[in-house]
Amino acid sequence: MVGEQGSGEPVQVVFSGSRRELGAILLRGYGLLVPTIGLYRFWLTSWRRRFYWSHTDIGGDRLEYTGNASQLLLGFLMALAVFVPLYGLFFYLSTLSTEAAFVGYGGIGIFIWFLVGYAIYRGRDFRLSRTLWRGIRFDQTGSAWGYAFRRFGWSVLMVFTGGLVYPFMAANLWRYRYRHSWYGDRQFSFAGSWRQLAWPYYTSYVAVLLIGGIGLVAGIGLDVWPGDGAQLNPAGFVPIAISALLCGLVALFYQSREVTRMFSSIELEAARLTVGVSARSLFWIYLLFTLGLTITVCLLLVGGLLVLGAVAGEAFAGGSFDMEAFLGNLRGSFATVAAIIAGYLLILGAFSLNREVFIRLGYWKLVAHGAVISGLDNLGGVQARDEDKALVGEGLADALNVGAY
Amino acid sequence: MGIPGRFHDGLSAAVHLVELDYERRGEEGTLIVRDAGQGSELARWPAAELYAVHAPKDVLRLAANRQPTGARVIVEGHKDIGRIMATLPVLHHKRRQETQRQVRIAVTATVALASVIVAYLFGVPVLAGRIAGLVPAAWEQSLGETVATQMEASLVESGGLPVCDPDPKSLANRALTRFGREALNGSGSPFELDIRVVRSDIPNAFAVPGGRIYFFSALLDRATSPDEFAGVLAHEIGHVVYRHGLEHLISTAGTGALIGFILGDMTGLSVAAGLGATLIDSRFSRVSELEADRYAASVAQRLDFNPAGLADLIGRVGEDDRFARALALFSTHPLTEDRKAALEILAAERPAGLEPPFSSAEWDAIRNMCGDPYLRSREQNK
């Protein structure tokens, strides 16, 4: 046995990955998405997860992601089996009378919302069962359909109560997820309850109502929605924008409380997790994201204009932009289409790169650096469980685009 | 002195600090894992069974076949990793093999997807035609009624689509019915035509599934000869005969599914999905326009009108500007001049001595179905 384990001191989680390394993985992946007609996304997901997992160190041992791209690809193909009949149904409904089509679309929308719950749970199952730490695998039991029903029922209640039921929903779903999580032959337990969320949630709720209401009233007072014959006053948007920003800050405050209290309620026998996430650091993540996105998009715009100037120089002759000359330049249809597609893909790539590098990595780092685990040395006796070979890929999670990390 | 490392046996969560040794006996080498403190042997892994799993650059994680799946030997630091890699060239070899395997899977999947796309682009017009052929005519008719109801409902604010001359016994309507019957003759189409000249400011004409054709008064007003009118009408009858409306519905659904597959977003709500679907669907649509043009030309082999007139009329209402030219790939219609050239070739060898589609009295009656255009425009300007 290892000497350093005997101390019984709480252990700090360490994360060693850098933005630069993740950025390089993503850029290479985006480049490969084009020649593979999008199929490389399964490999990109695997590389991204290997990055996150392998740089996360708990008590001297790193996590290992053991999943691979073929499993994800196969899972996606299986999910198609669900979607092809749905597509047929969609098509059939669109040919019926207007009312029937409307009701049908609504029904399918609700069904997809229900499926998202299933997809989230299956995706989590896949990730946990492919996570190795100290040679022992994590796992998740429980029923994905059960989780989907639960989540769906709660979301219906959310609609009917105007969001007031949220703390009960959040605590219930966290509990379901963690009470069905395993490390080897040991089951996690979850001590959190709605009482821990009620105070921050309801104060935030009231604050958002007040701030939003004041902003709206001030905006209307400044004639942002002009009545009969009145002119629209752009100054009216200022209080609305300010109140929207303040509401965003309140939401971040609440999110930091929920993450802190719920993660800190997770136990694995004698080992206890404590996580501290501050609202300020969450705010910092979103600020960096906004800055990063602005800079990238500006660079893309400048680059795009330079390319246009080179390709369609005469349109810019004389210092002004000549639409006729510009369109005349785009004679070849393929050049136009290629330019539209390339521009769209670049903007999309810029957005997802910034989101991954600033928001997702930032959030992972924040939770990892804020996490302390006590009683880790009691886990030495955990035994491996049998292989979970039933899962092939994340299935619906890939088809519905709900996968986090 | 062995190389220091950590060992997980894959059976329990205990961590062992170990020293690694390498033993060579003839061809076969073995990695020996010894407890760093007591020196007792914890595992012997034959070199041939070893492979490296993914880890950051300065970390080496070794696993072995025929061992518990979670069992790992972990070594950190450049110097120690370098020593192991030098001793065990099999690790390089296996890593290369694994990379090649992944590349093979990715290439195979990409080729498969690319061939699905190519098969789709060329096969769907045929396949959609076949599927449309299996759909019972009655079903297509009820579908057409739904489409027509939806369309009229969407035009309610601008006055809907009122039929100009509701009397089926009038000279103009009888002429239209007769033209329709003759144009449909020999096509084997199960549908009965219902040609409606309707009042609208939009210069347009279209066929809904099931045999109903709308001809808008604004387009009729712009027609300068019976050739042009008969040409466009025969073109729309071509859409009915080939069941293009239904085909188009089927191919749109198929395209949506395919694009969703490529983008991994089966809800198909993103901009990319819409753009891709438009590109593919408008290609199918251009194919069906040309097919309907050919049908109009075949009708002109039996009735005396010049089908190229249809390109003139359509060209007149929708001048192809530079913008349309630049975005031709997105357009649902072929460019006017291309169409006209093709139609003129088809119209070159028409037999002589055919009946004209409409007598001059009938053509006058048709032109006046919606009242005198000059009177009407004056009334609207009041």
Contacts between the chains, C-beta under 8 A, distances in Angstrom:
chain1	res1	chain2	res2	distance
A	1	B	14	6.2
A	1	B	15	7.8
A	1	B	16	7.4
A	2	B	14	7.9
A	2	B	15	4.9
A	2	B	16	6.8
A	2	B	17	5.3
A	3	B	17	7.6
A	3	B	37	7.9
A	5	B	15	6.7
A	16	B	56	7.3
A	35	B	110	7.3
A	36	B	106	6.0
A	36	B	109	7.6
A	36	B	110	4.6
A	37	B	110	6.0
A	37	B	113	5.2
A	37	B	114	6.3
A	37	B	117	7.3
A	37	B	262	5.7
A	38	B	262	4.8
A	38	B	263	6.0
A	38	B	264	6.3
A	39	B	106	6.6
A	39	B	109	5.1
A	39	B	110	5.5
A	39	B	113	6.1
A	40	B	106	6.6
A	41	B	264	5.7
A	43	B	102	7.0
A	43	B	106	6.5
A	50	B	54	4.8
A	54	B	54	6.5
A	54	B	55	5.6
A	54	B	56	5.3
A	54	B	59	7.4
A	55	B	56	6.3
A	60	B	6	7.4
A	60	B	15	7.2
A	61	B	6	7.0
A	61	B	8	7.5
A	61	B	15	6.3
A	61	B	74	7.7
A	62	B	55	7.3
A	62	B	56	7.9
A	62	B	59	7.1
A	62	B	74	7.9
A	64	B	53	6.7
A	64	B	54	7.6
A	64	B	55	7.7
A	64	B	61	6.8
A	64	B	72	7.5
A	65	B	54	7.5
A	66	B	53	7.5
A	66	B	69	8.0
A	69	B	102	6.8
A	69	B	105	7.3
A	69	B	106	7.7
A	70	B	105	5.7
A	73	B	105	7.7
A	73	B	109	6.4
A	76	B	264	7.1
A	79	B	266	7.7
A	80	B	261	7.0
A	80	B	266	7.8
A	83	B	257	7.6
A	83	B	260	7.6
A	83	B	266	4.8
A	84	B	257	7.1
A	87	B	253	6.4
A	87	B	256	7.3
A	87	B	257	5.1
A	90	B	253	7.2
A	91	B	249	7.3
A	91	B	250	7.6
A	91	B	253	4.2
A	94	B	249	7.4
A	94	B	253	7.9
A	95	B	143	4.8
A	95	B	146	6.7
A	95	B	249	6.7
A	96	B	146	6.6
A	97	B	146	5.4
A	97	B	149	7.4
A	98	B	146	6.9
A	98	B	149	6.7
A	98	B	150	5.4
A	98	B	153	7.1
A	112	B	267	6.9
A	132	B	70	5.5
A	132	B	72	7.8
A	133	B	13	7.7
A	134	B	8	5.2
A	134	B	13	4.6
A	134	B	14	7.5
A	134	B	15	5.8
A	135	B	8	2.8
A	135	B	9	6.1
A	135	B	10	4.3
A	135	B	11	7.5
A	135	B	12	7.8
A	135	B	13	6.9
A	135	B	68	7.3
A	135	B	70	3.9
A	135	B	71	5.9
A	135	B	72	5.8
A	136	B	8	7.7
A	136	B	10	7.6
A	136	B	12	7.3
A	136	B	13	4.7
A	136	B	70	5.8
A	137	B	69	7.8
A	137	B	70	6.1
A	183	B	13	7.7
A	184	B	12	7.9
A	184	B	13	6.1
A	324	B	322	7.0
A	327	B	322	4.6
A	327	B	323	5.5
A	327	B	326	5.3
A	328	B	322	5.7
A	330	B	326	4.3
A	331	B	325	7.2
A	331	B	326	6.9
A	333	B	325	7.8
A	333	B	326	6.7
A	333	B	327	7.0
A	333	B	328	4.7
A	333	B	329	4.3
A	334	B	329	7.2
A	336	B	326	5.3
A	336	B	327	6.5
A	336	B	329	7.4
A	337	B	279	7.1
A	337	B	329	5.2
A	337	B	330	7.7
A	340	B	275	7.4
A	341	B	275	7.3
A	344	B	271	6.7
A	344	B	272	6.5
A	344	B	275	7.0
A	345	B	272	8.0
A	348	B	272	7.2
A	379	B	13	5.1
A	380	B	12	6.9
A	380	B	13	5.9
A	380	B	14	4.5
A	380	B	15	7.8
A	381	B	12	6.4
A	381	B	13	7.3
A	381	B	14	7.6
A	382	B	12	6.3
A	382	B	13	4.0
A	383	B	11	6.6
A	383	B	12	5.5
A	383	B	13	8.0
A	384	B	10	6.3
A	384	B	11	5.5
A	384	B	12	7.2
A	384	B	68	6.6
A	384	B	70	6.0
A	387	B	69	6.7
A	398	B	264	6.3
A	399	B	264	7.3
A	399	B	266	4.6
A	400	B	266	6.7
A	400	B	267	7.0
A	401	B	264	6.5
A	401	B	265	4.9
A	401	B	267	7.4
